[in-house]
Amino acid sequence: MAMACCHANSQVIQPAKLIAETPAKTYKTGEVVELTFKATVDKNWYIYTVGFDTTCGPVPMAITLEKNASFELVGDLKAVNDKAKHDKIFDCDVRIFEGTGEFRQKIRILSRDLKLIGSYEGQVCSEEKCVLFDGDLAFGEIKIEGESKSQPPKTKIDEGQQKVSIQPEKLDTVAKGKDNGLSAPAYGENKGPILDPSLITEDPQQKSLLGFFILSFIAGLAALLTPCVFPMIPMTVSFFTGQGRSKSQALIYGLSIIVIYSLIGAALAPLMGPETANHLSTEWLPNLIFFIVFVVFGLSFLGLFEITLPGTFINKVDQQADKGGLIGIFFMAFTLVLVSFSCTGPLVGSILVSSAGGEFLKPILGMFAFSLAFAIPFTLFAFFPGWLSSLPKSGGWLNAVKVVLGFVELALAFKFLSIADQAFHWGILDREVNIAIWIVIVTLIGLYLMKTFRLPGDSGKDSDDGRVGVPRLVLAMISFIFVVYLVPGMWGAPLKALAGYLPPLYTHDFDLISMGRKEGVNEICDEPKFADFLHLPHGLKGYFDYDQAIACARQQNKPLFIDFTGHGCTNCREMEAVVWSDPEVLKRLQNDFVLVALYVDDKTALPESEWYTSKYDNKVKKTIGKQNADLQITNLNNNAQPFYVLLGKDERVLVTPYGYDKSAEGFVKFLDGAKGKFHELNP
């Protein structure tokens, strides 16, 4: 089961905001104006104010006004009616606002042409976590005696571009990366895409969760067909039917199995947040560890050794089962979980590794689905013991199931090695190497099912007669058919069904398919940065740096197509193989757009002169991937991949962004809608 890194939660939380209020009074030059900033904080959150010792860690509120000759600051920023609190997170005394609050800052007017350009930065916390929040402040007109007409505040603009217009009265914050319809920043004013909130739609995470649920359920069914578990079904059922136990107790037994596995998922869920998921998905060390773990699991299933828990621990749990009652039944279920660990452990471990995708519910859902499939037969056979006679007898076929699962674990292990290899550009596991490994492994599965060789767990009498049952023969045929499907991939065949699990085509050293394909006709303006190690699929030409790409889009008078992607993104590769390859989609990408692929997990370090501190998380962004991820989160309030965004020349998002949806027709509508909107705005 491979990690689908790309189902991260698509929305970034914003629990607080700040509003700049405009005084209604008319002022004279030289007078002092008290500016007011109203804070609104979500329930169960609070923001730090000012006037406390910050050496213990909290970030106090900071409001910055850009200096110019039209005003000067008078005194410091003040918080009105804030309250003292002992902060459990930082273990120190702080001052905070809950619900609503007010900050005030005095300025002296030095010129009738008053210009106020401001921003804010602070920290908002709950009892469990903290996030940074920041944004730009919008000021209405401050009336100054003697003015002949109202003059909206000015902002820095590039020569020849449209001015920013900000309405007077009370205005909400224009947060970085968002737009409330009150302003239209000029080019370069706010780096990156500008998203109208009306274009935001919820990312359909249910699809990914449903798919993960089904895979975990299938893994639970597979666990039943292993030598450690299958013989336990009649033994357990005999216990319930032979000692006068009620069917309700059998139901409690099945529910206990589900609860135990679900608790394991719940215990690990807090570790599966978006930051942890990205780290696990792309860093070389976690992926190398996952690779080794899967190899160990696979070798265990092949019979090299057994992964077991200490016998004394299992015996102590088993003793608790003798107490009877509900507690005894629960510990009976717990004993089953422990005894079967040598067969279920590798499958459970695979599910938990695969759940590291940034969603809190995923490990819980995976364990629930696995345990549901695992518990249903025990419960049903306890209710209907007559069904036991229809079960096949235990035998060598159980070990065959275990061996096949071992080979599958070995094949999937290389997915993790591939992710680290791509993110760091090691060049160890190119596409044809990965395919060759899979061809060998699947061929071995077919040969094993045909009984051409035996492994340590196989019994002699099951193999010596040389006869192969029809089910084994059918599975062997499927294995060899899969090998035939894989072989053309050695020469560059796209293998669309496996696109998300294989390294991308550009890593292929000998690609006959691409040699016969025409290069993309889309023209670019200059040599792309990072093109020596980053690539676009299908021979398309484009960029890997946002600034370079938006400049070319303006020069060519075309919309900018942004592909937020990742080396370790399974769904990104599937979209490229299935959707981008569609003739209608490819034709539009070649002719109608300037393309930029922004890899959010690339580990290439940038020169120190290009480093910056993010306003989103207050961390220094030093690599290509970190800066691209910060651009997506800060400007588009999204951290999922794939994520496709289409921009106009003013960097405004033209239509609702597009996520993981393998409909070529839907993607064509997405592209055509943006193209039409672009030409409406730029006739």
PETAHU-V669967 format. One record per residue. SS is DSSP state (H for helix, E for strand, L for the rest). PHI is phi in radians with two decimals (* if undefined). NEAR is the number of other ideal C-beta (glycine too) atoms within 8 Angstrom. Layout:
((SS;PHI;NEAR) (SS;PHI;NEAR))
//
This chain:
((L;*;8) (L;-1.56;10) (L;-1.31;15) (L;-1.71;12) (L;-1.31;18) (L;-1.79;14) (L;-1.83;15) (L;-1.13;14) (L;-0.96;10) (L;-1.47;11) (L;-1.90;8) (L;-1.78;8) (L;-1.23;5) (L;-2.37;8) (L;-1.40;10) (E;-2.55;13) (E;-2.57;11) (E;-2.31;15) (E;-2.12;12) (E;-1.63;14) (E;-1.76;9) (L;-1.69;12) (L;-1.09;10) (L;-1.43;3) (L;-1.19;5) (L;-1.62;6) (E;-1.99;12) (L;-1.90;9) (L;-1.03;11) (L;1.73;6) (L;-1.35;8) (E;-1.72;8) (E;-1.92;11) (E;-1.75;8) (E;-1.40;12) (E;-2.06;10) (E;-2.21;15) (E;-1.63;10) (E;-1.81;15) (E;-2.17;9) (E;-2.17;14) (L;-1.12;6) (L;-1.02;4) (L;1.24;5) (L;-2.11;12) (E;-2.61;11) (E;-2.01;16) (E;-1.37;14) (L;-1.71;14) (L;-2.45;11) (L;1.47;6) (L;-2.38;11) (L;-1.29;6) (H;-1.65;8) (H;-1.18;4) (H;-1.42;9) (L;2.39;6) (L;-1.07;13) (L;-1.69;10) (L;-1.30;12) (L;-1.16;14) (E;-2.27;9) (E;-1.99;13) (E;-1.95;8) (E;-1.91;11) (L;-1.13;6) (L;-1.21;3) (L;-2.72;6) (L;-1.39;4) (L;-1.59;9) (E;-2.77;13) (E;-2.48;6) (E;-1.31;8) (E;-2.20;7) (E;1.34;6) (E;-1.88;5) (E;-1.19;10) (E;-2.05;9) (E;-1.85;14) (E;-1.78;8) (L;1.06;6) (L;-1.38;9) (E;-2.33;8) (E;-1.42;6) (E;-2.71;9) (E;-1.58;8) (E;-1.45;13) (L;-1.26;6) (L;-1.14;7) (L;-1.76;9) (L;0.97;7) (E;-2.73;10) (E;-1.51;8) (E;-2.34;12) (E;-2.19;12) (E;-2.44;12) (E;-2.05;13) (E;-2.10;8) (L;1.33;7) (E;-2.36;8) (E;-2.83;15) (E;-2.48;11) (E;-1.94;16) (E;-2.35;11) (E;-2.44;14) (E;-1.59;11) (E;-2.34;12) (E;-1.85;11) (E;-1.34;17) (L;-1.90;9) (L;-2.61;9) (L;-1.18;8) (L;-1.57;6) (L;-1.25;11) (L;-2.16;9) (L;-2.13;10) (L;-2.23;9) (E;-2.41;12) (E;-2.60;9) (E;-2.39;14) (E;-2.67;11) (E;-2.75;15) (E;-2.30;12) (E;-2.09;13) (E;-2.32;14) (L;-1.97;9) (L;-1.26;6) (L;-1.95;3) (L;-2.73;5) (E;-2.30;8) (E;-2.37;10) (E;-1.48;13) (E;-2.36;13) (E;-2.75;11) (E;3.09;13) (E;-1.67;10) (E;-1.74;13) (L;-1.81;12) (L;-1.91;12) (L;-1.40;12) (L;-1.27;9) (L;-1.76;12) (L;-1.32;9) (E;-2.14;12) (L;-0.97;8) (L;1.74;7) (L;-1.25;9) (L;-1.41;3) (L;-2.72;4) (L;-1.21;7) (L;-2.18;7) (L;-1.09;9) (L;-1.03;11) (L;-1.79;6) (L;-2.24;9) (L;-1.18;4) (L;-2.36;10) (L;-1.40;8) (L;-1.06;4) (L;1.51;3) (L;-1.85;8) (L;-1.21;7) (L;-1.29;8) (L;-1.48;12) (L;-1.98;7) (L;-2.12;12) (L;-1.22;8) (L;-1.31;8) (L;1.24;6) (L;-1.42;7) (E;-2.12;13) (E;-1.39;9) (L;-1.13;12) (E;-1.64;13) (L;-1.20;10) (L;-1.06;10) (L;1.61;12) (E;-2.18;10) (E;-2.48;10) (L;-1.77;8) (L;1.47;4) (L;-1.70;9) (L;-2.51;10) (L;-2.37;8) (L;-1.02;8) (L;-1.36;12) (L;-0.97;9) (L;1.44;5) (L;-1.19;10) (L;-2.38;9) (L;-0.99;7) (L;1.87;10) (L;-1.07;13) (E;-2.08;13) (E;-1.84;14) (E;-1.29;9) (H;-0.98;8) (H;-1.16;4) (H;-1.59;10) (L;-1.37;7) (L;-2.23;5) (L;-1.20;5) (L;-1.32;10) (L;-1.28;7) (H;-1.24;10) (H;-1.04;6) (H;-1.08;8) (H;-1.16;11) (H;-1.18;13) (H;-1.14;8) (H;-1.07;8) (H;-1.16;16) (H;-1.04;11) (H;-1.13;9) (H;-1.08;11) (H;-1.16;16) (H;-1.12;12) (H;-1.10;9) (H;-1.08;14) (H;-1.13;15) (H;-1.16;9) (H;-1.10;11) (H;-1.09;15) (H;-1.13;12) (L;-1.67;9) (L;-1.97;15) (L;-1.08;11) (L;-1.40;11) (L;-1.92;14) (H;-0.94;11) (H;-1.14;9) (H;-1.29;12) (H;-1.13;14) (H;-1.13;10) (H;-1.09;8) (H;-1.19;14) (H;-1.12;13) (H;-1.07;8) (H;-1.08;10) (H;-1.33;13) (H;-1.50;9) (H;-1.55;6) (L;-2.10;6) (L;1.19;3) (L;-1.40;8) (L;-1.40;5) (H;-1.19;8) (H;-1.13;6) (H;-1.20;10) (H;-1.11;14) (H;-1.15;10) (H;-1.11;11) (H;-1.05;16) (H;-1.12;14) (H;-1.14;9) (H;-1.13;13) (H;-1.05;15) (H;-1.12;12) (H;-1.09;9) (H;-1.07;12) (H;-1.18;15) (H;-1.13;12) (H;-1.12;8) (H;-1.07;11) (H;-1.10;16) (H;-1.14;10) (H;-1.15;6) (H;-1.63;11) (H;-0.97;12) (H;-1.07;6) (H;-1.48;6) (H;-1.86;15) (L;-1.22;9) (H;-1.00;9) (H;-1.16;6) (H;-1.10;11) (H;-1.08;14) (H;-1.12;14) (H;-1.12;9) (H;-1.15;12) (H;-1.35;15) (H;-2.18;16) (L;-1.24;10) (H;-1.18;8) (H;-1.19;6) (H;-1.03;9) (H;-1.21;16) (H;-1.17;11) (H;-1.11;8) (H;-1.06;13) (H;-1.03;13) (H;-1.12;8) (H;-1.06;10) (H;-1.14;15) (H;-1.10;11) (H;-1.08;9) (H;-1.03;15) (H;-1.09;15) (H;-1.13;11) (H;-1.11;14) (H;-1.16;13) (H;-1.30;11) (L;1.83;10) (L;-1.15;6) (L;-2.83;5) (L;-2.03;5) (L;-1.63;10) (L;-2.25;7) (L;-1.56;7) (L;-0.99;6) (H;-1.09;7) (H;-1.10;6) (H;-1.15;9) (H;-1.11;12) (H;-1.11;8) (H;-1.13;8) (H;-1.15;12) (H;-1.11;10) (H;-1.11;7) (H;-1.17;11) (H;-1.20;12) (L;-1.35;7) (L;-1.26;8) (L;1.40;5) (H;1.21;6) (H;-1.14;6) (H;-1.11;9) (H;-1.09;12) (H;-1.10;13) (H;-1.06;11) (H;-1.27;13) (H;-1.10;13) (H;-1.11;13) (H;-1.12;13) (H;-1.10;12) (H;-1.02;12) (H;-1.03;12) (H;-1.26;11) (H;-1.12;9) (L;-1.51;13) (H;-1.05;12) (H;-1.09;10) (H;-1.75;14) (H;-1.50;14) (H;-0.92;10) (H;-1.06;14) (H;-1.24;14) (H;-1.08;12) (H;-1.05;10) (H;-1.11;14) (H;-1.13;16) (H;-1.15;14) (H;-1.12;12) (H;-1.20;14) (L;-1.43;15) (L;-1.34;13) (L;-2.14;16) (L;1.59;13) (L;-1.88;12) (H;-1.06;8) (H;-1.36;8) (H;-1.09;14) (H;-1.12;14) (H;-1.16;12) (H;-1.10;14) (H;-1.09;16) (H;-1.18;17) (H;-1.12;13) (H;-1.12;14) (H;-1.05;17) (H;-1.23;14) (H;-1.09;11) (H;-1.11;15) (H;-1.21;15) (H;-1.53;12) (H;-0.98;9) (H;-1.07;9) (H;-1.05;17) (H;-1.24;12) (H;-1.13;9) (H;-1.21;14) (H;-1.22;14) (H;-1.29;9) (L;-2.21;6) (H;-1.08;9) (H;-1.11;5) (H;-1.22;9) (H;-1.02;10) (H;-1.15;5) (H;-1.53;4) (L;-1.29;8) (L;-1.17;5) (L;-1.28;4) (L;-1.11;7) (L;3.14;8) (H;-1.10;10) (H;-1.11;10) (H;-1.14;13) (H;-1.18;13) (H;-1.09;12) (H;-1.05;11) (H;-1.10;13) (H;-1.14;15) (H;-1.06;12) (H;-1.07;13) (H;-1.10;15) (H;-1.09;15) (H;-1.10;9) (H;-1.05;15) (H;-1.10;12) (H;-1.11;11) (H;-1.25;12) (H;-1.00;13) (H;-1.26;12) (H;-1.05;10) (H;-1.24;14) (H;-1.11;13) (H;-1.14;12) (H;-1.08;15) (H;-1.11;15) (H;-1.08;13) (H;-1.29;12) (H;-1.11;15) (H;-1.85;8) (L;1.00;8) (L;-1.28;7) (L;1.32;6) (L;-1.42;7) (L;-2.03;10) (L;-1.21;11) (H;-1.06;12) (H;-1.20;11) (H;-1.16;9) (H;-1.08;13) (H;-1.13;13) (H;-1.06;9) (H;-1.06;10) (H;-1.11;11) (H;-1.04;12) (H;-1.11;8) (H;-1.11;11) (H;-1.21;14) (H;-1.08;11) (H;-1.09;9) (H;-1.06;12) (H;-1.08;13) (H;-1.13;10) (H;-1.12;14) (H;-1.11;14) (L;-1.50;10) (L;1.11;10) (L;-1.42;5) (L;-2.64;6) (L;-2.10;5) (L;-2.08;10) (L;-0.91;6) (L;-1.44;8) (L;-1.38;12) (L;-1.44;8) (H;-1.13;6) (H;-1.15;7) (H;-1.30;9) (H;-1.92;11) (H;-1.18;6) (L;-1.29;5) (L;1.34;6) (L;-1.33;4) (L;-2.07;9) (L;-1.22;7) (H;-1.06;5) (H;-1.04;6) (H;-1.11;13) (H;-1.10;11) (H;-1.10;8) (H;-1.13;10) (H;-1.13;14) (H;-1.06;9) (H;-1.08;8) (H;-1.07;13) (H;-1.21;10) (H;-1.10;8) (H;-1.13;9) (H;-1.10;12) (H;-1.08;7) (H;-1.14;9) (H;-1.27;13) (H;-0.98;8) (H;-1.04;8) (H;-1.09;14) (H;-1.13;10) (H;-1.98;9) (L;1.82;12) (L;-1.06;7) (L;-1.17;10) (L;0.84;13) (H;-0.99;9) (H;-1.12;5) (H;-1.98;8) (L;-1.00;13) (L;-1.34;12) (L;-1.97;9) (L;-1.90;13) (L;-1.02;10) (L;-1.13;11) (H;-1.06;10) (H;-1.16;6) (H;-1.47;10) (L;-1.34;11) (L;-1.35;6) (L;-2.26;8) (L;-1.93;10) (H;-1.18;8) (H;-1.11;10) (H;-1.20;10) (H;-1.09;7) (L;-1.61;5) (L;-1.66;8) (L;-1.23;5) (L;-1.15;6) (L;-1.05;10) (L;-1.51;7) (L;-1.16;13) (L;-1.64;6) (L;-2.05;10) (L;-1.54;7) (L;-2.64;6) (L;-1.16;4) (L;-1.19;12) (L;-1.18;8) (L;1.18;10) (L;-1.24;9) (L;-1.32;4) (L;-2.40;7) (L;-2.02;9) (L;-2.52;7) (L;-1.82;8) (L;-1.38;12) (L;1.05;10) (L;1.24;9) (L;-1.22;12) (L;-1.82;11) (L;-3.14;14) (E;-2.13;14) (L;-2.31;13) (L;-2.37;10) (H;-1.07;13) (H;-1.06;7) (H;-1.13;12) (H;-1.25;15) (H;-1.17;12) (H;-1.13;9) (H;-1.21;13) (H;-1.08;14) (H;-1.16;9) (H;-1.12;7) (H;-1.56;9) (L;1.00;6) (L;-2.25;9) (E;-1.16;14) (E;-1.70;13) (E;-1.72;14) (E;-1.80;13) (E;-1.94;11) (E;-1.39;13) (E;-2.40;11) (L;-2.77;14) (L;-1.08;10) (L;-1.64;13) (L;-1.60;13) (H;-1.05;13) (H;-1.20;13) (H;-1.10;14) (H;-1.14;13) (H;-1.14;13) (H;-1.08;12) (H;-1.14;13) (H;-1.33;13) (H;-1.66;12) (H;-1.67;11) (H;-1.08;12) (L;-1.33;12) (L;-1.03;11) (H;-0.94;5) (H;-1.22;8) (H;-1.20;14) (H;-1.08;12) (H;-1.06;8) (H;-1.24;13) (H;-1.11;15) (H;-1.29;10) (H;-1.95;8) (L;-1.88;9) (E;-2.44;15) (E;-1.68;15) (E;-1.82;14) (E;-2.44;16) (E;-1.80;11) (E;-1.89;13) (E;-1.40;13) (L;-1.52;13) (L;-2.13;15) (L;-1.30;12) (L;-1.71;10) (L;-1.15;10) (E;-1.33;5) (L;-1.72;10) (L;-1.01;5) (H;-1.02;6) (H;-1.15;4) (H;-1.77;7) (L;-1.24;9) (E;-2.67;7) (E;-1.69;7) (L;-1.23;11) (L;-1.35;9) (L;-1.34;10) (L;-2.15;7) (L;1.08;8) (L;-1.92;7) (E;-1.34;7) (E;-1.74;11) (L;-1.96;8) (E;-2.09;11) (H;-1.01;12) (H;-1.11;15) (H;-1.10;10) (H;-1.23;12) (H;-1.18;14) (H;-1.12;12) (H;-1.12;12) (H;-1.08;14) (H;-1.17;14) (H;-1.21;13) (H;-1.21;12) (H;-1.64;14) (H;-2.10;14) (L;0.94;11) (L;-2.59;13) (L;-2.40;11) (L;-1.85;13) (L;-2.31;13) (L;-1.26;14) (E;-2.57;13) (E;-1.93;12) (E;-2.28;11) (E;-2.05;16) (E;-2.01;14) (L;-1.55;12) (L;-1.15;10) (L;-1.54;8) (L;1.24;12) (E;-1.42;11) (E;-1.21;13) (L;-1.43;11) (L;-2.43;10) (L;-0.99;6) (L;-0.99;13) (E;-2.02;9) (L;-1.93;11) (L;-1.40;12) (L;-2.66;8) (L;-1.46;8) (L;-1.70;7) (H;-1.12;11) (H;-1.13;6) (H;-1.13;9) (H;-1.21;13) (H;-1.08;12) (H;-1.10;8) (H;-1.04;12) (H;-1.18;15) (H;-1.18;9) (H;-1.09;10) (H;-1.20;12) (H;-1.09;12) (H;-1.12;8) (H;-1.11;11) (H;-1.07;13) (H;-1.28;8) (H;-1.13;7) (H;-1.41;8) (L;-2.27;8) (L;-1.15;4))
//
